[in-house]
């Protein structure tokens, strides 16, 4: 009121400032200051610019333009009807979505360069791809049985550990090691590759020196390879495991190599990555 404003909109209802009802401080309220009310005419440009600038200052860069009903309205009932039908446009002087609050810094050339840390996708480092263990490389021959080396990373080992592990899995999931990989149920394949989840399985091991039983969850072949690759300090081990990795498009940038803020900037509904995929002829159109 000291600054000269007379009306506000509280929780969707217009009030004179002096007539605003008491607000419950335990709840969040929407409060808009009515900066100006204008009838659209050719001669309002200066007043409109001043009012919009003042609204942006009051609301930290946000302003709302609300279209009033064409017909005059009176009373509380008419006020409610107007609030329900009024069309609102939200404007922001920042590089931000006024609805979600998603904000980017000032647009500059380096934002659109995946070779620059400022623009590169933070998940893949601007490469556009991520390395993941490829199940098709782990199980290259689907016609092989587990006993005959269907699991490539385990096939070269002479240790009885892997066969005994598969035997225990077979007892739990009701399959034999002489079943072709392609004939195993999908649930069983997933358990072998990605683990048993929270389900504990009883394993029996005998290495010739000692025999013992244990009950635990099964980590999974692929999960085990990924963990060992992260944790090992052995270059030889990393090189061996790297044979089962393949490049897949980054799930964050979908292969475009740029951070989300860069991909939000669009011309003709396309971001720079989509434009770069076009041929010169298609881009010219």
C-alpha positions in Angstrom: 0.0 0.0 0.0 2.9 2.4 0.8 4.2 1.8 -2.8 0.8 2.8 -4.2 -0.7 -0.6 -5.0 -4.3 -1.1 -4.2 -5.3 -4.7 -5.2 -3.9 -8.2 -4.8 -5.0 -11.6 -5.9 -4.8 -14.2 -3.1 -5.4 -17.9 -3.8 -7.3 -17.0 -7.0 -9.5 -14.2 -5.6 -9.1 -10.5 -6.1 -9.2 -8.2 -3.1 -8.6 -4.6 -2.1 -5.4 -4.8 0.0 -7.2 -3.5 3.1 -9.9 -6.2 2.7 -7.7 -9.3 2.4 -9.0 -11.9 4.9 -6.6 -13.3 7.5 -4.4 -16.0 6.1 -3.6 -19.3 7.8 0.2 -19.3 8.2 0.2 -23.1 8.3 -0.5 -23.2 4.6 1.2 -21.8 1.5 -0.7 -19.1 -0.3 -0.5 -17.7 -3.8 -0.3 -13.9 -3.7 -0.1 -11.7 -6.8 0.1 -7.9 -6.8 -2.0 -6.2 -9.4 0.4 -3.7 -10.9 -1.9 -2.3 -13.6 -5.1 -2.9 -15.4 -5.1 -1.9 -19.1 -7.5 -1.7 -22.0 -5.6 -2.7 -25.1 -5.2 0.3 -27.4 -2.5 1.5 -29.8 -1.4 4.3 -27.4 -0.5 2.2 -24.3 2.9 1.0 -25.2 4.8 3.3 -22.8 2.5 2.6 -19.9 2.6 -1.2 -20.7 6.4 -1.3 -20.7 6.6 0.6 -17.4 4.0 -1.7 -15.8 5.7 -4.8 -17.0 9.1 -3.6 -15.8 7.7 -2.9 -12.4 6.0 -6.3 -12.2 9.2 -8.0 -13.1 11.0 -6.2 -10.3 8.4 -7.1 -7.7 8.4 -10.8 -8.5 12.1 -11.4 -9.1 11.8 -11.6 -12.9 8.3 -13.1 -13.2 5.2 -11.3 -14.5 1.7 -12.5 -15.3 -0.6 -11.0 -17.9 -4.2 -12.0 -17.2 -7.0 -11.4 -19.7 -10.1 -10.1 -18.1 -13.6 -10.9 -19.3 -14.9 -8.6 -21.9 -18.2 -7.9 -20.1 -18.1 -6.0 -16.8 -18.5 -8.2 -13.7 -19.8 -7.3 -10.3 -19.9 -9.0 -6.9 -18.3 -12.1 -5.4 -20.1 -14.6 -7.7 -19.0 -12.7 -10.8 -15.5 -12.5 -9.3 -15.3 -16.3 -8.9 -16.5 -16.8 -12.5 -13.9 -14.5 -13.8 -11.1 -16.2 -11.9 -12.2 -19.6 -13.3 -12.2 -18.4 -16.9 -9.4 -15.8 -17.1 -6.5 -16.7 -19.4 -3.1 -16.2 -17.8 0.3 -15.8 -19.5 3.5 -16.2 -17.5 6.6 -14.3 -18.6 10.1 -14.6 -17.3 13.1 -12.3 -17.9 15.4 -15.2 -17.1 16.3 -18.2 -19.1 13.9 -20.2 -17.1 10.6 -22.2 -17.3 8.2 -20.2 -15.2 6.2 -23.4 -14.5 8.8 -25.9 -13.5 11.6 -23.5 -12.5 14.1 -25.2 -14.8 16.8 -22.5 -15.4 19.9 -22.1 -17.5 22.6 -19.6 -17.4 23.1 -16.9 -20.0 23.2 -18.4 -23.5 26.6 -18.2 -25.0 28.5 -20.2 -27.7 30.4 -22.5 -25.3 27.0 -23.9 -24.1 26.6 -25.6 -27.5 30.1 -27.2 -27.6 30.5 -30.8 -26.3 34.2 -30.2 -26.3 33.8 -27.6 -23.6 33.0 -28.7 -20.0 30.4 -25.9 -19.9 28.4 -27.5 -22.6 29.3 -31.2 -22.4 26.8 -33.7 -21.1 27.9 -34.4 -17.5 26.9 -38.0 -17.6 29.0 -39.1 -20.6 31.5 -36.3 -20.6 30.5 -35.1 -24.1 31.2 -38.5 -25.8 27.5 -39.2 -26.5 28.0 -42.9 -25.5 28.4 -44.9 -22.3 30.2 -48.2 -22.0 28.1 -51.1 -20.7 28.5 -54.8 -20.5 26.9 -56.3 -23.6 24.9 -59.5 -22.8 25.4 -60.7 -26.4 29.2 -60.6 -25.9 28.9 -62.4 -22.6 26.7 -65.1 -24.2 27.9 -65.1 -27.8 26.5 -68.5 -28.8 22.9 -69.0 -27.7 23.0 -72.6 -28.8 25.6 -73.6 -26.3 24.8 -75.1 -22.9 26.2 -73.7 -19.6 28.3 -76.9 -19.2 29.8 -76.3 -22.7 30.8 -72.7 -22.0 27.8 -70.6 -22.9 29.0 -67.9 -20.5 32.1 -66.6 -22.3 33.9 -64.9 -19.3 33.7 -68.2 -17.3 34.4 -70.6 -20.2 38.2 -70.4 -20.0 38.5 -71.1 -16.3 39.5 -74.5 -15.0 38.2 -73.7 -11.5 35.3 -75.8 -10.3 33.9 -72.7 -8.6 31.9 -71.6 -11.7 30.4 -75.0 -12.4 29.4 -75.4 -8.8 27.9 -72.0 -8.8 25.8 -72.8 -11.9 24.8 -76.2 -10.4 23.4 -74.4 -7.3 21.6 -71.9 -9.5 20.2 -74.9 -11.5 18.8 -76.5 -8.4 17.2 -73.2 -7.3 15.7 -72.2 -10.7 15.0 -75.8 -11.9 17.3 -76.1 -14.9 20.2 -78.3 -15.9 23.6 -77.3 -17.2 23.0 -79.3 -20.4 20.1 -77.0 -21.4 20.9 -74.6 -24.3 21.0 -71.0 -23.3 18.3 -70.1 -25.7 16.0 -72.6 -24.1 16.3 -71.3 -20.6 13.4 -69.2 -19.3 13.9 -65.4 -19.5 13.6 -65.2 -15.7 16.4 -67.7 -15.4 18.6 -65.9 -17.9 18.1 -62.6 -16.1 19.0 -64.2 -12.8 22.2 -65.6 -14.2 23.2 -62.4 -15.9 22.0 -59.7 -13.4 21.6 -61.6 -10.1 18.9 -63.0 -7.9 17.9 -59.7 -6.3 16.9 -60.2 -2.7 16.5 -64.0 -3.1 19.1 -66.0 -1.2 20.4 -69.2 -2.8 22.2 -72.1 -1.1 25.6 -72.8 -2.7 27.9 -75.8 -2.1 31.6 -75.6 -2.9 34.4 -78.1 -2.9 37.8 -77.1 -4.2 39.5 -80.4 -3.2 41.0 -78.8 -0.1 37.8 -78.1 1.8 34.0 -78.2 1.3 31.5 -75.8 2.6 28.0 -74.5 2.1 26.8 -70.9 2.1 23.6 -69.1 1.6 23.6 -65.7 -0.1 22.2 -63.7 -3.0 23.8 -64.2 -6.4 25.5 -61.2 -7.8 25.0 -62.0 -11.5 27.6 -62.5 -14.2 27.2 -59.0 -15.7 26.9 -57.2 -12.4 30.1 -59.0 -11.2 32.0 -58.0 -14.3 31.0 -54.3 -13.9 32.0 -54.3 -10.2 35.3 -55.9 -10.9 36.1 -53.5 -13.7 35.4 -50.6 -11.4 37.4 -52.0 -8.4 40.4 -53.7 -9.9 43.8 -52.1 -10.1 45.0 -54.7 -12.6 45.5 -53.5 -16.1 45.3 -57.1 -17.3 42.0 -57.7 -15.6 40.5 -54.5 -16.9 41.6 -55.4 -20.4 40.0 -58.8 -20.1 36.7 -57.5 -18.9 36.8 -54.6 -21.4 36.2 -57.2 -24.2 32.6 -57.5 -23.0 31.9 -53.8 -23.1 30.1 -52.1 -25.9 29.1 -48.4 -26.5 25.5 -47.5 -26.1 23.9 -44.0 -26.5 24.1 -42.0 -23.3 20.7 -42.2 -21.6 21.0 -38.6 -20.4 21.7 -36.8 -23.7 20.6 -39.6 -26.1 23.8 -39.4 -28.0 23.7 -35.7 -28.6 26.7 -35.1 -26.3 25.3 -31.8 -24.8 24.0 -31.0 -21.4 20.2 -30.6 -20.9 20.4 -26.8 -20.8 21.8 -26.7 -24.4 19.3 -29.1 -25.7 16.4 -27.0 -24.3 17.3 -24.2 -26.7 15.4 -24.7 -29.9 14.8 -23.1 -33.3 11.8 -24.3 -35.2 11.2 -26.9 -32.5 14.6 -28.5 -33.0 17.7 -28.3 -30.8 21.2 -28.1 -32.2 21.8 -31.8 -32.0 18.8 -32.5 -34.2 19.8 -29.8 -36.6 23.3 -31.3 -36.8 21.8 -34.7 -37.8 20.1 -33.1 -40.9 21.7 -33.1 -44.3 22.5 -29.7 -45.8 19.5 -29.9 -48.0 17.1 -30.8 -45.3 18.6 -28.1 -43.0 18.1 -25.5 -45.7 14.4 -26.3 -45.8 
